[in-house]
Amino acid sequence: VVLDKVEDIREARRKVIIDRAKEILHKWNIESMPTVDEVYKQISDTMKIGKVEKYGPEELPAGPELESGKEIIIVEGRADIINLMRCGILNAIALEGAKVPETIKRICKEKEATALLDGDRGGDLILKELLQVTNVRYVGRAPRGKEVEELSCKEIAEALDAKIPVT
């Protein structure tokens, strides 16, 4: 018996696997890898916020999903709506003043309403007015001294999580 050579076939299999992986990666780079422009377009489409709509006879600023949702969020102004939409909350409507419009009174009867108000004296006054003329179910507040339009998405989520029932 004469031994010509000892060969490790595991090394040969590794080489076949590596070659096949290179081939697949090369094919993926050529065929399906998106260009920089395509990646940018996809990201920018995701980040686009909808347009603030007008709702009711008073043409109050509102998010695009106000009608379709069973819950709504009532905020003080248009800038608050824009900030909520930036954070993905699209079922909000703005009061646009201290006097509660008829549209808000009507929609509070139809849907479960949460008031998300600024953490200032104006927020306190609006809360008193809302509690007198509507049936708002929950109240969330921005931290003391801050306005909803200034909050980050995390702070908005925390304020909504910390909402309390009116009862």
C-alpha distance (Angstrom), angle and dihedral (degrees) to the residues before:
residue distance angle dihedral
V1 . . .
V2 3.79 . .
L3 3.84 122.2 .
D4 3.81 111.4 -145.9
K5 3.83 100.2 -179.9
V6 3.81 145.2 -23.2
E7 3.79 114.4 -130.2
D8 3.83 128.3 -173.0
I9 3.81 105.5 -141.0
R10 3.82 90.9 -166.9
E11 3.81 88.1 71.5
A12 3.81 90.8 52.2
R13 3.82 90.6 50.7
R14 3.82 91.2 49.0
K15 3.80 89.5 53.4
V16 3.85 91.0 51.5
I17 3.83 90.7 49.5
I18 3.82 92.8 48.0
D19 3.80 91.8 48.3
R20 3.81 91.1 49.8
A21 3.84 91.5 48.3
K22 3.81 90.1 51.4
E23 3.80 90.1 50.3
I24 3.84 92.8 50.0
L25 3.80 92.4 46.5
H26 3.79 91.9 48.8
K27 3.81 91.2 49.1
W28 3.83 90.7 48.5
N29 3.81 91.7 50.5
I30 3.78 91.3 52.4
E31 3.81 100.7 40.1
S32 3.76 113.1 28.2
M33 3.79 111.7 14.1
P34 3.82 107.1 112.6
T35 3.77 120.1 -124.9
V36 3.79 121.4 -114.7
D37 3.81 89.4 -103.9
E38 3.81 91.9 53.4
V39 3.82 91.9 49.0
Y40 3.82 91.0 48.8
K41 3.82 91.9 48.7
Q42 3.81 92.6 50.2
I43 3.80 92.0 49.0
S44 3.79 94.3 45.6
D45 3.82 91.4 48.7
T46 3.80 89.1 54.1
M47 3.79 92.5 49.0
K48 3.81 95.7 48.7
I49 3.75 112.6 108.4
G50 3.75 121.5 -147.4
K51 3.74 123.6 -105.5
V52 3.79 119.7 -89.0
E53 3.78 107.0 -109.9
K54 3.80 131.1 -152.6
Y55 3.78 117.3 -118.3
G56 3.78 132.7 -164.3
P57 3.81 131.6 -8.4
E58 3.82 90.8 -56.7
E59 3.84 88.6 54.6
L60 3.79 93.1 -130.3
P61 3.81 117.2 -171.3
A62 3.80 110.0 -102.7
G63 3.78 141.8 166.8
P64 3.80 119.6 -102.6
E65 3.84 94.7 -109.2
L66 3.80 97.7 51.4
E67 3.81 93.7 109.5
S68 3.80 97.2 44.2
G69 3.81 98.7 48.5
K70 3.79 124.3 82.7
E71 3.80 90.5 -148.0
I72 3.79 126.7 54.6
I73 3.78 135.6 -169.3
I74 3.78 119.0 -140.9
V75 3.81 115.8 -152.0
E76 3.77 134.2 173.5
G77 3.80 105.3 -111.4
R78 3.78 150.9 1.7
A79 3.82 93.3 -92.5
D80 3.81 88.6 57.8
I81 3.83 89.9 53.7
I82 3.81 91.0 51.1
N83 3.81 91.8 49.9
L84 3.82 92.1 48.7
M85 3.80 90.8 49.1
R86 3.80 89.7 51.2
C87 3.81 86.3 57.6
G88 3.80 93.3 48.6
I89 3.81 98.3 -100.8
L90 3.79 104.9 130.3
N91 3.82 102.9 164.2
A92 3.81 99.6 79.3
I93 3.79 133.7 118.4
A94 3.81 129.6 -167.0
L95 3.79 127.8 -132.9
E96 3.81 95.5 -150.8
G97 3.79 94.8 -153.8
A98 3.78 143.4 7.9
K99 3.82 94.8 -79.6
V100 3.81 112.0 83.3
P101 3.82 110.6 -126.2
E102 3.82 121.9 -134.1
T103 3.82 89.8 -114.2
I104 3.82 90.3 62.7
K105 3.80 91.7 47.3
R106 3.82 90.6 51.7
I107 3.81 96.7 45.2
C108 3.82 91.5 48.4
K109 3.80 88.3 60.5
E110 3.82 91.9 51.4
K111 3.82 100.9 41.8
E112 3.79 139.4 32.3
A113 3.80 103.9 -96.6
T114 3.79 130.4 -155.3
A115 3.80 119.9 -170.9
L116 3.81 112.9 -144.1
L117 3.78 106.0 -169.6
D118 3.78 138.9 177.9
G119 3.78 118.6 -95.5
D120 3.80 94.0 -117.7
R121 3.80 140.2 86.8
G122 3.81 91.1 -84.9
G123 3.80 89.3 58.0
D124 3.81 89.6 52.3
L125 3.82 91.9 52.2
I126 3.79 93.5 47.0
L127 3.82 90.5 48.5
K128 3.82 91.0 54.2
E129 3.81 90.8 49.6
L130 3.83 92.8 46.8
L131 3.80 92.4 49.9
Q132 3.82 91.0 51.7
V133 3.81 99.2 49.7
T134 3.83 107.3 24.2
N135 3.77 139.2 43.9
V136 3.80 98.4 -121.5
R137 3.81 107.6 172.5
Y138 3.83 101.9 -159.3
V139 3.78 138.4 24.1
G140 3.79 126.4 -153.2
R141 3.79 123.4 -179.2
A142 3.76 135.1 -158.6
P143 3.81 113.7 -123.6
R144 3.82 114.4 -78.4
G145 3.80 111.4 -75.2
K146 3.82 94.6 14.5
E147 3.77 131.6 103.8
V148 3.81 125.7 -139.9
E149 3.81 90.5 -118.7
E150 3.84 89.6 60.2
L151 3.81 96.9 50.2
S152 3.78 125.2 106.8
C153 3.80 119.5 -126.6
K154 3.80 89.4 -102.1
E155 3.82 92.0 52.8
I156 3.81 90.9 48.3
A157 3.81 90.7 51.4
E158 3.80 90.3 48.7
A159 3.82 91.7 49.4
L160 3.80 91.3 50.3
D161 3.81 92.1 45.6
A162 3.80 89.6 51.4
K163 3.81 93.8 50.3
I164 3.77 115.1 133.8
P165 3.79 129.5 -146.7
V166 3.80 114.0 -106.4
T167 3.81 91.0 -130.5
